[in-house]
């Protein structure tokens, strides 16, 4: 090969320039991706369905409850005097308007059923979706229920499912409720996001971490965790880890149950009702009941 043939080959300096260009381009694209994820994260984390009104029939009452940001709807099916009331804190793709069937099933087991909506879901008003608004509005709704002249006098059992488990743990850590039921819970949204997106520094970016494990030591009420071993959305290992972090918590693993069908499995709701009834009226100290 002649001298001119060698002249067309890249020099070391030219290679370094190309490498710097490639690295810079990749870094810029990565930073732009992080910026987009930060800006859009609430659309990725929260998935409210199309808003709908509560179907208030067969004893179900549709309430409007005030909180700092406006009002939220709530569904209430009262318990018999002295019976426990489940406060249902719903999952991500749910809304209060779709809970009539569950409310009737719970009521048929001798319990009351109260379900407050989250800001940003259903026909709610307020500052929009997020951890702080969901917890604050739920606490205000429970306080409003307990302040009514016909307020439930039996145990208040927080019943958080999936996303709602994060809300329930935050409430319980603040001394709200007499007992706690968590169905398909996570240790934190950050933990699960880190599993799904290991290349993203999610703990720096998340605005709504719902860190249940971090507040587990402050939960001092009887706790029962139910998780399916076939859950593909929130691994059963997270339910076990959260149970280990909450003092005295018991965990029930439902064989063959996934994320969305666990409450339809035979005996699950009945066992939940039995746990709620086992709390008894002595658990209802005013300090534990009031937000």
N, C-alpha and C positions, 0 to 999 in steps of 0.2 A: 504494500500500500504506500502511495506517495505521501509527501508532506501535506498536500492539500486534503487528503483523506483524513489525516489526524486532526486537522484544523477544525473540522465540522463536529467533532466529538465534544460533549459538554465539558467544560472545565469544572474544577472543584468549587470555584466561586459561584458558577452558574447553578450547580446542583444545590448549593446551600440556599441560594435565592429561591429556587423552586420549592425546596423543603419548607422554608419560612412562609412562603405564600400558601402552601397547603395547610400547614399548622395554623396559620392565622385565619384562614377561611373556615376550617373546622371549629376553631375556638369561637369565632363570631357567630357561626350557625348555632353552636351549643348555647351560647349566651342568649341569643334571640329566642331559642326554644324555651329556656328557663324563664325569660321575661313573659313569653306567651302563656306558659303554664301558670305563672304567678297571677297574671291578669285574669285568666279564665278558670282558675281552680274551682271557684264555687259552682260554676256550671258543670264541672266534671265530678265534683263531690256530691252535690245535692241534685236530686232528680225528682222534683215535684210533678205529680200528674196534673192533668187538666182540672182546674178548680170546679167543684160541684157543691151544691147545698146539702145539708144533712136531711135525710128522710126521717122526719119526726113522726113516727107511728108506733103503735103497740107499746106505749109507755116510755118511749125514748124522747128525751127532751133536748132540743137544740138551744144552747146558751150562747150569749155573746159576753165575753169576759174582757175587762179592761186591763191594760198593762201600760207601761211607760210609752210605748210606741203606737198605741191605738187600741184596737180590739181584735180578739181572735175568736173563732167559733169553738165550741166544745160540745161534746156529746155526753149526755148523762142518762143513765138508767139506774135509779136508786136501788139500794139494797134494802132488805128487811131490817128492822131496828136491831142494831148491835152486830149485824153481819159485816164482814170485811168489804171494802171497796177497792177494786183494782184501778189504779191510775195508769192507763195504757199510753205509753210514749212510743209512737209508731215508727216503722222503718222508713227507708229512704223513698221508695216509690209508692208509699201509701199516703192517704189523707184521712182526716176524721170522717169525711162524708162516705167513705167506703167501709166503715167499721160496724154497720148495723148487725150483720150476721154474727160477728165475733161477740158483740155486746149481748146479743140474745143468748148465745151459747154460755157465756160467763154468767149471765143472770139466771139461766136455767140450772146452774150449779150452786145457786144460793148466794151469789155475790153481787155487789154493786159494780158498775162500770162507768168510769169517767175518763174521757179522752180529750185533752186540750190540743189545739192545732199549733204548729210552729209558724212564726212569721215567715212569709215567703211561700207557704203551702196553703192550699185550699183558699177559702174566702177570708183570709186573714188580712189585717192591716199592720203596718209597722215599718221598721227600718230595714226589712229584708232578711234573707236567710243567713244563718250563721250560728256558730256554737253559742255565743253570748246571748243572742236574741232568743234562741230556742230555749235555753235554760231559764232566762229571765221571765219569758212569757209563761212557761210551764209553771214556774214557782208562783207567779202572780195568779194563775188560774187555780192552782191548788189552794192558795190562801183565800181566794174568793169563794171557792166551794165550801171551805171550812167555816167561813164567816156567815153563811146563809142560815136563816132560822131553821131550815129543814136539813141542815148539814148532816152527813153521815157520822154516826157515833161509834162505829166499829173501827177496826184497824184500817189504816191507809197503806196499801201495798203498792209500791212503785213497780211497774211491769214494763220494762224496756226491751224492745226487740230490735236487733241489728243496730241501725243508727240510733234508735231510741235508747239502746243500752248506754250509749255515751251520755245522753241527757240524764238518764236515771241515775247513773253513778255520780254525776256532778251534783244533782239534787240531794242524793243520800249523803254525800260527803259534807253537805251544809246542814245536816241534821233534819232533813225533811223526810217524812214517812216513818212507818213502823216496821216495815219489812221490804225486802228488795228481791225481785225476780228478774233475771237477765236471760233472754233467749237469743242464742246465736251472737254473743257479744264479742267485741274485739278488745285487745289491750289498749290500743290507740289507733286512730286513723293513720298516724305517721308510721307506726309499725307495719301496718298492712300495705300502705303505699310504698314503703321501702322494699317490701318483698316483691311487689309488682313492678317497680321501676327502680332497680338498684343503681342505675346510672344517674339518677336525679337526687340532689341533696334536699329531699323532701322535708327534713326536719327544720331546715332554714326557711323554706318557702311557705309551709302550711300556715294559714291564718286560723284554721279551725281544727286543732289536733285531736279534740275529744280524748284526752289522755286519761283513760279510766284507771290504768295501772298507777299513775302518779298520785291519784287521790284515794287509792284503795285503802291505805292505812287510816284514812279519816272516816271510813264507812263502819259504823258501829251497830248496825241493825242486822237481824237475821237475813241471810242471803242464800238464794238458791239459783244456780246457773244450769241452764238446759242447752245442750248443743248436739247437733247431729253429726255423726261420724262421716257422713257423705257430703258435708257442706263444702261447696266449691268456691263460695264467695268469701266466707270468713273461716279459716281452718279451725278444726276442733281444738288444735293445740293452743289457740288463743283463749278459748273458753276455759281450758284447764289451767293455763297460766294465770288468768284473772282470778279464778277460784283460789289458787294458791296464794295470791296477793291479798285477798280480803279475809280478815280473821274470821274463822269459823264457817266460812262459806262451804256449802255442799254443791257438788256438781253431778248432774245426771247426763250421761251420754246416751242418745237415742240411736240405736243401730239402724242404719239404712235411711236415716232422715237427712234431707238436704237443707238448703237455706230457706226455701220458700214453702216447704210442705210440712215443717216440723210440728206446727200447731194442729195439723190435721191427722197426725199419727195417733193411733189408738192409745188412750190413757194419758196423753201428755197434759191436756187441759184439765182433766180430772185430778191429776197429781198436783198440778199448780193450784187448783182450788183447795185441795186438802192442805197444802202448805199454808195458804192464806188463812184458812180457818183455824189452823193450829196456833196462830199467833195470839189469839185470845184478846179480850178487851183490856187486860192489865197492861198491854204494851202501849196503850194510847196515851202516854203522858203528853201534856200540852206542848212541852218543849220539843218533843219529837214530831208532833203533828204539824206545828205551825212553821211556815217558811220564815 
